[in-house]
Structures are given as structure tokens and as C-alpha cells.
Amino acid sequence: MVVGKERLHNVRQDSKRSPNQNNIIVTEKRRIVKLKAVNFELIKVLHRFPKQEGAVYRRELCIIDWFGKGPKYDIRGWNDDHTKMTKGISMTEEELRELVEASEQVLY
């Protein structure tokens, strides 16, 4: 099993009084980023897309089991040893079939 990292976002509201506008409260939203271990098992690499010149990550279509919830098809960028990843998309077999059908309609 390979362990990576995932970002979790919490939103915190901060209030400030604006000195120029007679006690009007200005609310700002800040994102607090916390890192959490991500458990996944890379079951199989189905396809590797060509790596763009100078890129660190290569996009791949894989079968991955995220958090022990069962295998799903996954498209995202990976470094060469699969220890770092980019944002991507995971989908069931039915969702992948729909994507393929939609792609055929758009392309052909």
C-alpha cells in the first residue's frame, strides 16, 4: 500500500472593523490547509499518457483502491515512482463507460 497526502480545507470567518466606515464589520474567509495521510493501493496502471516536455508528472489511467472502499478507475498525474500525485478524478466502471460514450460523440 502506498501512502500519499491530501489537503483538507476548513473555512474560518474573521471579522474586522473598518476604521473608515462607521463600525461596519467586514468579514473575510480564510482557508486553513491541513495535511492528512491518504491511504490507497495502486492495483494496476492501465494506460500512461505521453509525458509533456519538462513535466514532473505523467497522466495515467489506473485502477486504485482509495481508503479500502473498493477499486475505481482513476485519471491523474503521477511522478515516476508513484509517491506524489496531482489532482485527478476517480470513477466507477459505469461512469467510465459514460465518459467513453460521451467522448466518442464529441470526437466522431
C-alpha positions in Angstrom: 0.0 0.0 0.0 1.3 3.5 -0.9 0.7 6.4 1.4 0.4 10.0 0.0 -1.0 13.3 1.2 -4.4 15.0 0.7 -5.5 18.5 1.5 -8.5 19.2 3.7 -10.0 22.7 3.8 -11.7 24.3 6.7 -13.2 27.8 6.4 -12.8 30.2 9.3 -14.6 33.5 9.5 -12.6 36.5 10.7 -14.3 39.9 11.4 -12.6 43.2 11.3 -13.9 46.7 12.0 -13.3 49.1 9.2 -12.0 52.4 10.6 -13.3 54.5 7.7 -16.9 53.3 7.6 -18.7 53.9 10.9 -18.4 50.5 12.6 -19.2 48.4 9.5 -17.9 44.8 10.1 -16.0 43.3 7.1 -16.0 39.5 7.0 -13.2 37.6 5.4 -12.9 33.9 4.7 -9.6 32.2 5.2 -8.7 28.7 4.2 -6.8 26.6 6.7 -5.0 23.8 5.0 -4.3 20.6 7.0 -2.4 17.7 5.6 -3.8 14.2 6.1 -2.3 10.8 5.2 -4.1 9.3 2.2 -4.3 5.5 2.1 -4.5 4.0 -1.4 -3.5 0.9 -3.2 -2.4 1.2 -6.8 -3.8 -2.0 -8.3 -2.9 -1.6 -12.0 -1.7 1.0 -14.4 -4.0 0.7 -17.5 -2.5 3.4 -19.7 0.2 6.0 -19.5 -0.3 9.2 -21.5 2.7 10.8 -23.1 4.7 12.9 -20.7 4.9 16.5 -21.8 8.3 18.0 -22.2 9.7 19.2 -18.9 6.8 17.9 -16.9 7.3 16.2 -13.5 4.0 14.3 -13.6 2.7 11.9 -16.2 -1.1 11.4 -16.5 -2.2 7.8 -16.1 -5.4 5.8 -16.2 -5.2 3.4 -13.2 -7.3 1.2 -11.0 -6.9 2.4 -7.4 -8.5 1.4 -4.1 -8.9 4.6 -2.1 -9.2 4.1 1.7 -10.2 0.4 1.3 -13.5 1.4 -0.3 -13.1 -0.8 -3.4 -11.3 -0.3 -6.7 -12.2 2.6 -9.0 -10.8 3.9 -12.3 -8.6 7.0 -11.7 -7.1 9.6 -14.0 -4.4 11.8 -12.5 -0.8 12.9 -12.8 1.8 10.8 -11.0 5.6 11.1 -10.6 7.7 8.3 -11.8 7.7 6.2 -8.5 4.0 6.9 -7.7 4.8 8.7 -4.4 3.4 12.1 -5.5 0.2 12.9 -7.4 -1.8 15.8 -8.8 -5.5 16.4 -8.5 -7.5 13.9 -10.5 -10.8 12.1 -10.9 -11.9 8.7 -9.8 -14.9 7.0 -11.3 -16.8 3.7 -11.3 -16.9 1.4 -14.3 -20.3 2.8 -15.2 -19.1 6.4 -15.1 -16.0 5.5 -17.2 -18.3 3.9 -19.8 -20.4 7.0 -19.9 -17.3 9.1 -20.3 -16.1 7.0 -23.2 -19.5 7.2 -24.9 -19.6 11.0 -24.5 -16.1 11.3 -25.8 -17.0 9.2 -28.9 -19.9 11.5 -29.6 -17.8 14.7 -29.2 -14.9 13.4 -31.3 -16.5 11.4 -34.1 
